[in-house]
Amino acid sequence: MPHSLHRATLALHTPLGTPLAGDTLFGQMCWTLREAAGEAELRRRLDGYTRGFPWLVVSDGFPCGFLPRPTLPQHFAPQIDDPRQRKAAKRQRWLRADDTGRPLAKQLAAAVDDEQAYGRSPRDENRSHNTIDRRTGSTGEGAFAPYTMAQSRHAAGQRIDLYLVLDDDRLPAAEAGRLLAALGSMGFGRDASVGLGKFTVESIARAAFAEPTRAGAYWTLAPCAPQGQGFRGSDSYWRVLTRFGRHGNTLALARNPFKTPLLLAASGAVLTPAGPFERRPFVGQGLGGDGSLSKAEPATVHQGYAPVAAIDLETAT
């Protein structure tokens, strides 16, 4: 099955209650397809998903034109003697997407912080919520006590890049754009019902990352499950991410809406294959589908795949 890389550019219109994580976006796009075309069609698209044949792989959302800094030990980065500059360098977590073919040291030296990548840094805020007791018409104590929830506020119209790996036979780019547009109109993530997570799709088109001459590792753009996939642990670098998932849509009201916790490699992992390096648009594996992830819906799957760019570690040290 042929897979191709596409970049979708979104414009955010409301704050986000849930970060734009690739595996969460994939789950909501599955629900969006199910609502539009029915469960039988979703099951058809998911055929082969846990056997290495995904119909869709979604990256995290990144500031337009940038990628997340790869997770690497300090010795790969340029050496900085000034403590104040070292502190500032820790905030420089974005690399330019157009620079992936350049030597790694030069990419890291050109890293930027949130203010430069977004134009204006997103602000984390706490918003008050109320639950009304219908018996009294007011708030109260316990379940009816006012509470706060965190949300992330971006500049109006903030442009965000998503990278999509599409199985061209099962998901044309135009349909992927329609699914994203439908998701954006309904709202992504937590508190979509009260207006959070709204976005529009500005464009979707084929994309390609420039590849360094001596590419030898994969740089992941979403949380993924690399276990047992033939990567050399001594030359791979990642941060562990624990996903405590729960169902959305109608299954959020099920008796047990929570999923089995998962250990994933967070976005920005650098994975070196034990054998020869091969050019490919994604790594990882599809998880679940056998009842292991959910008691409420045994067919539940989780995106353990991630779109990737190539990276050269050999000339970086």
Secondary structure as GFF3:
##gff-version 3
##sequence-region A 1 317
A	DSSP	beta_strand	3	12	.	.	.	ID=ss1
A	DSSP	alpha_helix	22	37	.	.	.	ID=ss2
A	DSSP	alpha_helix	39	46	.	.	.	ID=ss3
A	DSSP	three_ten_helix	49	51	.	.	.	ID=ss4
A	DSSP	beta_strand	56	58	.	.	.	ID=ss5
A	DSSP	beta_strand	62	63	.	.	.	ID=ss6
A	DSSP	beta_strand	66	68	.	.	.	ID=ss7
A	DSSP	three_ten_helix	74	76	.	.	.	ID=ss8
A	DSSP	alpha_helix	83	90	.	.	.	ID=ss9
A	DSSP	beta_strand	94	96	.	.	.	ID=ss10
A	DSSP	three_ten_helix	97	99	.	.	.	ID=ss11
A	DSSP	alpha_helix	104	109	.	.	.	ID=ss12
A	DSSP	alpha_helix	114	118	.	.	.	ID=ss13
A	DSSP	beta_strand	123	129	.	.	.	ID=ss14
A	DSSP	three_ten_helix	142	144	.	.	.	ID=ss15
A	DSSP	beta_strand	147	153	.	.	.	ID=ss16
A	DSSP	beta_strand	159	167	.	.	.	ID=ss17
A	DSSP	alpha_helix	173	186	.	.	.	ID=ss18
A	DSSP	three_ten_helix	192	194	.	.	.	ID=ss19
A	DSSP	beta_strand	199	206	.	.	.	ID=ss20
A	DSSP	beta_strand	217	220	.	.	.	ID=ss21
A	DSSP	three_ten_helix	233	235	.	.	.	ID=ss22
A	DSSP	beta_strand	240	243	.	.	.	ID=ss23
A	DSSP	three_ten_helix	249	253	.	.	.	ID=ss24
A	DSSP	beta_strand	262	265	.	.	.	ID=ss25
A	DSSP	beta_strand	270	271	.	.	.	ID=ss26
A	DSSP	beta_strand	282	288	.	.	.	ID=ss27
A	DSSP	beta_strand	301	311	.	.	.	ID=ss28
###
